[in-house]
């Protein structure tokens, strides 16, 4: 049985200074939380809610495909 089996390498919600994979981008993009309520996040030139859904804007924002959980190191998970 794997140690740390409950740890997930991927997160379900955006959080400050995490990384995401966006549709149409080769490299992961940095997420920065704005100091607003409700929680709003900036990824590149677009704004998203905490579930990774783009907020209404001009243009076509890229879709969030994957949110990396940067609080878990893959090296610490033993198969």
C-alpha positions as CSV (number, residue, x, y, z in Angstrom):
1,X,0.0,0.0,0.0
2,X,1.3,3.5,-0.8
3,X,2.2,5.8,2.0
4,X,0.3,9.1,1.8
5,X,-2.4,7.6,-0.4
6,X,-4.8,10.4,0.5
7,X,-2.5,13.0,-0.9
8,X,-3.4,14.4,-4.2
9,X,-1.0,15.8,-6.7
10,X,-3.8,18.0,-8.2
11,X,-6.0,20.5,-6.4
12,X,-9.8,21.0,-6.9
13,X,-9.7,24.7,-6.4
14,X,-7.3,27.6,-7.3
15,X,-5.2,29.1,-4.6
16,X,-2.6,31.8,-4.4
17,X,0.7,31.1,-6.2
18,X,-0.3,27.7,-7.6
19,X,0.4,26.6,-11.2
20,X,-2.2,25.5,-13.8
21,X,-2.2,24.0,-17.2
22,X,-4.2,26.0,-19.7
23,X,-5.7,24.9,-23.0
24,X,-3.4,26.1,-25.8
25,X,-0.4,26.8,-23.6
26,X,2.7,24.7,-23.6
27,X,4.0,25.5,-20.1
28,X,2.1,25.8,-16.8
29,X,0.9,29.3,-15.8
30,X,1.2,31.0,-12.4
31,X,-2.0,31.8,-10.5
32,X,-2.1,35.0,-8.4
33,X,-5.0,35.7,-6.0
34,X,-6.3,39.2,-6.2
35,X,-7.1,41.0,-2.9
36,X,-10.9,40.9,-3.6
37,X,-13.9,39.2,-2.1
38,X,-15.2,36.8,-3.3
39,X,-11.9,35.2,-4.1
40,X,-10.7,36.1,-7.7
41,X,-7.6,34.8,-9.4
42,X,-5.5,36.2,-12.2
43,X,-4.0,33.9,-14.8
44,X,-2.2,35.9,-17.5
45,X,-4.6,38.6,-18.7
46,X,-7.8,36.8,-17.5
47,X,-9.7,36.5,-14.2
48,X,-11.1,33.2,-12.8
49,X,-13.2,32.2,-9.8
50,X,-11.8,29.6,-7.3
51,X,-13.1,26.7,-9.3
52,X,-11.2,27.8,-12.4
53,X,-14.1,29.1,-14.3
54,X,-13.3,32.2,-16.4
55,X,-15.1,35.4,-15.4
56,X,-17.0,37.3,-18.2
57,X,-14.6,39.4,-20.3
58,X,-13.7,40.5,-23.8
59,X,-11.9,37.9,-25.7
60,X,-11.7,34.1,-25.2
61,X,-10.0,33.1,-22.0
62,X,-8.2,29.7,-22.0
63,X,-9.8,26.8,-20.1
64,X,-8.1,25.6,-17.0
65,X,-7.3,21.9,-17.6
66,X,-5.3,21.1,-14.4
67,X,-4.5,22.7,-11.1
68,X,-1.2,21.6,-9.5
69,X,-1.2,21.1,-5.8
70,X,2.1,22.7,-4.9
71,X,1.9,21.8,-1.2
72,X,2.6,18.1,-2.1
73,X,5.9,17.0,-3.4
74,X,5.7,14.1,-5.8
75,X,9.1,12.9,-4.5
76,X,7.5,12.3,-1.0
77,X,4.8,10.0,-2.3
78,X,6.1,6.4,-2.4
79,X,4.3,3.9,-4.7
